[in-house]
Amino acid sequence: MASGQLTLQGQLKLNIKRLKDPLAALSGSVKTDLKQVSGLYQQTAFSQISALSALNLSHKQFKVSLPTLQITRVTHGLIAGPVKMTAHYQGSLSTPLKGKLEIETLHSELLNGQAWLDPQAIDLSKPFKTQLHLKNIEIQELLKQHPTSRLKGRGLIDGTLPLEVNLTTKSPSFLIQQGFVTSQASGGLLQYQPEAKSGIGKSNQSMKLVLDVLDEFHYTLLQSRVSIGVDQKLNLGLTLKGQNPNVEKGRAVNLNINLEEDLPSLITSMQITNQVSETIKRRVQEKIQQQSN
């Protein structure tokens, strides 16, 4: 925690007659007011967290009401925010991270568009499924945050990413199965200009034609299947329809492209490339060194 203010108000009671079972001896209620708190958690940066919450504790059980939570900015590879959430949580003091979470609203601005989860109840003691909805995501902003300058573009995409989450293991897992994103009807533009384009073209005429088309590709359709497996590989199955007005008189072109990225490596590259704190950069570099040893 680097800055901000935390205010606690309430009372906790300790029943001396039940000290043989310390968790059962505790009871009470506490209200928390978090204002403009910024800080780091491992390799994630949080900026200006403000929240109101109420904790009730009784008979080894606790309930937390979170009527207001707002985070101005969250950075973990991608930059998101503001994030807004209203939720309730209840659990046991003996296993506090395996309770039940009831989400009323969870919404974030992302890449100049919107991302959100539907209202739902989640049992964190076992794996669960949910869906992340995407609307008006800007391709231009996405490519700005991607650690390569060889691909540029513009346009808006919408989509749904089915998530499979398991928080019960030592290393929590987040999988995506059969995710799907698609461009809006207005279409857009992609410009791919690799440094070794001339060399590729000399050895492979078919690839040269593809690269020529992608040099200024005006797409009418951009769709992609999205998946992240247990191996943490991000797989994209792209379908592109459109034309380059400077290639073969603007003949219509359909392209199918499969891409694979190692997600942890991609996030690490984005953390180093984007404007994140020196502390996070140092932690990321230390993690890279540990993995190489």
C-alpha positions as CSV (number, residue, x, y, z in Angstrom):
1,M,0.0,0.0,0.0
2,A,1.7,3.2,-1.2
3,S,-0.9,5.9,-0.4
4,G,-4.5,6.4,0.8
5,Q,-6.6,6.4,3.9
6,L,-8.3,3.6,5.8
7,T,-11.0,4.3,8.4
8,L,-12.4,1.5,10.7
9,Q,-15.4,1.9,13.0
10,G,-17.2,-0.7,15.0
11,Q,-16.7,-3.2,17.8
12,L,-15.3,-6.7,18.3
13,K,-16.2,-8.8,21.3
14,L,-14.2,-11.6,22.8
15,N,-16.1,-14.2,24.9
16,I,-13.7,-15.2,27.6
17,K,-15.7,-18.3,28.4
18,R,-15.1,-19.7,24.9
19,L,-11.4,-19.0,24.7
20,K,-10.7,-22.7,24.1
21,D,-12.2,-22.1,20.6
22,P,-10.8,-18.6,19.7
23,L,-12.8,-18.4,16.4
24,A,-16.1,-19.0,18.2
25,A,-15.2,-16.5,20.9
26,L,-15.1,-13.6,18.4
27,S,-18.2,-11.5,17.4
28,G,-19.0,-8.0,16.4
29,S,-19.4,-5.6,13.5
30,V,-17.0,-3.3,11.7
31,K,-17.5,-0.6,9.0
32,T,-14.6,0.2,6.7
33,D,-14.1,3.3,4.6
34,L,-11.2,3.1,2.1
35,K,-10.3,6.3,0.3
36,Q,-7.9,6.8,-2.7
37,V,-5.7,3.8,-1.8
38,S,-3.0,2.9,-4.3
39,G,-0.5,0.1,-4.2
40,L,0.9,-3.2,-5.5
41,Y,-0.1,-6.8,-5.1
42,Q,2.6,-9.1,-6.6
43,Q,2.9,-7.9,-10.2
44,T,-0.5,-6.0,-10.3
45,A,-0.8,-2.2,-9.7
46,F,-3.9,-0.6,-8.3
47,S,-4.6,3.1,-8.4
48,Q,-7.1,5.0,-6.2
49,I,-9.2,2.3,-4.6
50,S,-12.3,3.7,-2.8
51,A,-14.7,1.4,-1.0
52,L,-17.3,1.2,1.7
53,S,-17.9,-2.1,3.4
54,A,-19.6,-3.6,6.5
55,L,-18.4,-6.8,8.3
56,N,-20.5,-8.8,10.6
57,L,-18.9,-11.6,12.6
58,S,-20.7,-14.3,14.7
59,H,-20.5,-18.0,15.5
60,K,-17.3,-18.6,13.4
61,Q,-19.1,-17.1,10.4
62,F,-18.7,-13.7,8.7
63,K,-20.6,-11.6,6.2
64,V,-19.2,-8.7,4.2
65,S,-21.4,-6.2,2.3
66,L,-19.6,-4.2,-0.3
67,P,-22.1,-1.6,-1.6
68,T,-19.4,0.6,-3.2
69,L,-16.1,-0.3,-4.7
70,Q,-14.3,1.7,-7.3
71,I,-10.8,1.4,-8.7
72,T,-9.6,4.1,-11.0
73,R,-7.0,1.9,-12.7
74,V,-5.7,-1.7,-12.6
75,T,-2.5,-2.7,-14.5
76,H,-1.6,-6.3,-15.1
77,G,-0.3,-6.4,-18.6
78,L,-3.5,-4.7,-19.9
79,I,-4.6,-1.5,-18.4
80,A,-8.2,-1.4,-17.2
81,G,-10.4,1.0,-15.3
82,P,-12.4,2.6,-13.8
83,V,-13.6,-0.7,-12.2
84,K,-16.9,-0.6,-10.3
85,M,-18.3,-3.4,-8.1
86,T,-21.2,-4.1,-5.7
87,A,-21.1,-7.4,-4.0
88,H,-21.7,-9.5,-0.8
89,Y,-19.5,-12.2,0.6
90,Q,-19.9,-14.7,3.4
91,G,-17.8,-17.5,4.7
92,S,-16.2,-19.3,7.6
93,L,-13.3,-17.9,9.7
94,S,-11.6,-21.3,9.4
95,T,-11.6,-21.2,5.6
96,P,-12.2,-17.5,4.7
97,L,-11.2,-17.8,1.0
98,K,-13.7,-20.6,0.3
99,G,-17.0,-18.7,0.9
100,K,-19.8,-17.6,-1.4
101,L,-19.6,-14.4,-3.4
102,E,-22.7,-12.7,-4.7
103,I,-22.0,-10.2,-7.5
104,E,-24.6,-7.6,-8.1
105,T,-22.5,-5.5,-10.5
106,L,-18.9,-5.8,-11.8
107,H,-18.0,-3.5,-14.6
108,S,-14.9,-2.0,-16.0
109,E,-13.8,0.3,-18.8
110,L,-11.3,-1.6,-21.0
111,L,-9.5,-0.4,-24.1
112,N,-11.9,2.5,-24.4
113,G,-14.8,0.0,-24.4
114,Q,-16.7,-1.9,-21.7
115,A,-16.2,-5.2,-20.0
116,W,-18.6,-6.8,-17.4
117,L,-19.8,-9.9,-15.7
118,D,-23.5,-10.7,-15.3
119,P,-25.0,-10.7,-11.7
120,Q,-24.4,-14.1,-10.2
121,A,-23.6,-16.1,-7.1
122,I,-20.3,-18.0,-6.9
123,D,-19.1,-20.7,-4.6
124,L,-15.4,-20.1,-4.3
125,S,-14.8,-23.5,-2.6
126,K,-15.0,-25.2,-6.0
127,P,-14.3,-24.4,-9.6
128,F,-16.8,-22.2,-11.3
129,K,-17.8,-20.8,-14.7
130,T,-18.8,-17.3,-15.7
131,Q,-18.8,-15.1,-18.8
132,L,-16.9,-11.9,-19.5
133,H,-18.8,-9.7,-21.9
134,L,-16.9,-7.2,-24.2
135,K,-18.4,-4.2,-26.0
136,N,-16.9,-1.4,-28.1
137,I,-13.3,-2.6,-27.6
138,E,-10.9,-0.4,-29.7
139,I,-8.5,-2.4,-31.8
140,Q,-6.2,0.6,-32.0
141,E,-5.9,0.8,-28.2
142,L,-5.4,-3.0,-27.9
143,L,-2.5,-2.9,-30.4
144,K,-1.0,0.1,-28.6
145,Q,-0.7,-2.0,-25.4
146,H,0.6,-5.1,-27.3
147,P,4.4,-5.2,-27.2
148,T,4.9,-4.9,-31.0
149,S,4.7,-2.0,-33.3
150,R,4.5,-4.0,-36.5
151,L,0.7,-4.3,-36.5
152,K,-1.6,-1.3,-36.4
153,G,-5.3,-1.0,-36.9
154,R,-8.6,0.5,-36.0
155,G,-12.2,-0.6,-35.5
156,L,-14.4,-1.8,-32.7
157,I,-15.1,-5.4,-31.6
158,D,-17.6,-7.1,-29.3
159,G,-17.5,-10.5,-27.8
160,T,-18.1,-13.0,-25.0
161,L,-15.3,-15.0,-23.2
162,P,-16.6,-18.0,-21.2
163,L,-14.3,-18.3,-18.2
164,E,-13.5,-21.4,-16.1
165,V,-11.9,-20.4,-12.8
166,N,-10.4,-22.6,-10.1
167,L,-9.3,-20.7,-7.0
168,T,-9.0,-23.9,-4.8
169,T,-5.5,-24.9,-6.0
170,K,-2.1,-23.5,-4.9
171,S,-1.8,-21.8,-8.3
172,P,-5.3,-20.5,-9.4
173,S,-6.2,-21.2,-13.0
174,F,-8.2,-19.2,-15.5
175,L,-9.2,-20.9,-18.7
176,I,-11.2,-19.8,-21.7
177,Q,-13.2,-22.3,-23.8
178,Q,-14.9,-21.3,-27.1
179,G,-14.6,-17.6,-26.6
180,F,-15.7,-15.5,-29.6
181,V,-15.1,-11.9,-30.6
182,T,-16.3,-10.1,-33.8
183,S,-16.0,-6.7,-35.4
184,Q,-18.9,-4.3,-35.6
185,A,-20.6,-3.7,-38.9
186,S,-18.6,-0.6,-39.7
187,G,-15.5,-2.7,-40.3
188,G,-12.0,-1.3,-39.9
189,L,-8.4,-1.3,-41.0
190,L,-5.3,-3.5,-40.3
191,Q,-1.8,-2.6,-41.3
192,Y,0.9,-5.3,-40.8
193,Q,4.4,-4.3,-41.9
194,P,7.0,-6.8,-40.6
195,E,10.7,-5.8,-40.8
196,A,11.7,-8.9,-42.8
197,K,8.9,-8.6,-45.4
198,S,11.2,-8.4,-48.4
199,G,13.1,-11.5,-47.4
200,I,9.9,-13.5,-46.8
201,G,8.5,-12.5,-50.2
202,K,11.6,-13.7,-52.1
203,S,11.3,-17.2,-50.6
204,N,7.5,-17.6,-50.7
205,Q,5.3,-15.9,-53.2
206,S,2.1,-17.0,-51.5
207,M,3.2,-15.4,-48.3
208,K,4.3,-12.3,-50.2
209,L,0.7,-11.9,-51.5
210,V,-0.7,-12.3,-48.0
211,L,1.7,-9.7,-46.6
212,D,0.9,-7.3,-49.5
213,V,-2.8,-7.6,-48.7
214,L,-2.2,-7.0,-45.0
215,D,-0.1,-4.0,-45.7
216,E,-3.4,-2.0,-45.8
217,F,-6.3,-4.4,-45.3
218,H,-9.7,-2.8,-45.1
219,Y,-11.8,-5.5,-43.4
220,T,-15.5,-5.8,-43.5
221,L,-15.4,-8.7,-41.1
222,L,-13.0,-9.7,-38.3
223,Q,-13.9,-12.7,-36.2
224,S,-11.9,-14.8,-33.8
225,R,-12.3,-17.9,-31.7
226,V,-10.5,-17.4,-28.4
227,S,-9.2,-20.1,-26.0
228,I,-6.7,-20.3,-23.1
229,G,-5.8,-23.9,-22.1
230,V,-4.2,-25.4,-19.0
231,D,-0.9,-24.9,-20.8
232,Q,-1.6,-21.1,-20.6
233,K,-1.4,-20.8,-24.4
234,L,-3.6,-18.1,-25.9
235,N,-5.0,-19.5,-29.2
236,L,-6.8,-17.2,-31.7
237,G,-8.6,-18.5,-34.8
238,L,-9.0,-15.5,-37.0
239,T,-11.3,-15.0,-39.9
240,L,-10.8,-11.9,-42.0
241,K,-12.8,-10.6,-45.0
242,G,-12.0,-7.5,-46.9
243,Q,-9.6,-6.1,-49.5
244,N,-6.6,-4.0,-50.1
245,P,-7.3,-1.3,-52.7
246,N,-3.7,-1.4,-53.9
247,V,-3.5,-5.2,-54.5
248,E,-5.1,-6.8,-57.5
249,K,-7.5,-3.9,-58.0
250,G,-9.0,-4.3,-54.6
251,R,-10.1,-8.0,-55.1
252,A,-12.1,-9.4,-52.2
253,V,-10.0,-11.5,-49.9
254,N,-10.8,-14.1,-47.2
255,L,-8.1,-15.0,-44.8
256,N,-8.0,-17.7,-42.0
257,I,-5.1,-17.3,-39.6
258,N,-4.3,-19.3,-36.5
259,L,-2.1,-17.6,-33.8
260,E,-0.7,-18.9,-30.6
261,E,0.9,-16.9,-27.8
262,D,2.4,-18.0,-24.4
263,L,0.1,-16.0,-22.1
264,P,2.5,-15.5,-19.2
265,S,5.3,-14.4,-21.5
266,L,2.9,-12.0,-23.3
267,I,1.8,-10.5,-20.0
268,T,5.4,-10.1,-18.9
269,S,6.3,-8.3,-22.1
270,M,3.3,-6.0,-21.8
271,Q,4.2,-5.2,-18.2
272,I,7.7,-4.2,-19.2
273,T,6.6,-2.3,-22.3
274,N,3.7,-0.4,-20.8
275,Q,4.0,2.5,-18.3
276,V,4.1,0.5,-15.1
277,S,5.9,1.3,-11.9
278,E,9.6,0.5,-11.4
279,T,8.7,-1.8,-8.6
280,I,6.6,-4.0,-10.9
281,K,9.3,-4.0,-13.6
282,R,11.8,-5.1,-11.0
283,R,9.5,-7.9,-9.8
284,V,8.8,-9.1,-13.3
285,Q,12.5,-9.1,-14.1
286,E,13.2,-11.1,-10.9
287,K,10.6,-13.6,-12.0
288,I,12.2,-14.0,-15.4
289,Q,15.6,-14.6,-13.8
290,Q,14.1,-17.2,-11.5
291,Q,12.5,-19.1,-14.4
292,S,15.8,-19.0,-16.3
293,N,17.8,-20.5,-13.4
